[in-house]
């Protein structure tokens, strides 16, 4: 099988989670950065009161936890429901829109000789991750994830294929290629010093 550098503009695993009906709070937090101001103000005010000895440190911690739990319990579910309703108003629920992208990705992979289906892609799992620094092109952190997907071999039998997803954190470009984690082992060699 040969897959050389397909570029997509979304996180494949996030789309799989969404297509399976799972939504990440991390995505909500990224889309609603301004709403983090509210708990930050509460926690900061309780910290200032504790430092100025208006309340004890234990009271500050208890009140911070209480307000954070209250805010989280009300705002996050409300916003997630609102986000779902907004998506449905625009045409498709988030789950269906994500599934459509999985269908397109399966077609893209089949064109590159990775024989898979949307149903197989929905069962994909990350089995290895590593990070490295990019210093040559645009400086940043590169995340490499190795994703195991179900596929068919040349005889039509079910098999697995390891896909390497390369992503520079902070960008919207994800490059997919067939690959497995390298099994290089570093061997330290000590130089003998004569004194």
C-alpha positions, 0 to 999 in steps of 0.5 A: 500500500502506498499513501504519500502525503495526503493533506486534510484541514481537520483532525481525523480523530476528532472527526471520528469522535464527532461522527460517533456522537462524542464531543470534546470539552476541549473543542468547546473551550477552544471555541468559547475562550471568552467564557473562561474569564468568568471563573478566572475572575472568581478565582482571582478575587478569592485569591486576593481576599485570601492573601489580604486575610479577609478569608482563610485559604481553605475558604478561598479554595472551597469557594473557588471550587464551588463557583467553578463547579457551578459555572461548569455545570451550567455553562458547558452543557448549555453552550453544547446544546446551543451549538448543536441547535445552531448546527442543525439550523445551518443544515446538518447536525454536527454528527452528520457533518463529521460523518460526511467528512469521514466518507470523503476521507475514506474515498481519498484513502481508497484513491491512494490504495488504502482500501478502507470504508467509512465504517472501518475509519469510525473504529480507528485508534491512535496507538502511538504519539510523539512530538518533535521540534521543527527548526528548519521551516516554520519553527514549532512543535510537530505532533506525529500520531500513528493511527491503526485503521481497518482496511482490506488487503489485495485479496479482499481480507480484513487487515489493519493499516498504520497511518501516520498523521503529521501536524504542526501544532497551531496550524490547520494542516494534517498530513496523512501517510502510511507509516509505523513508529520507528524502532530505533534504539539509541545506544550510548557509547562512552569514550575512554579518557586516559588521564 
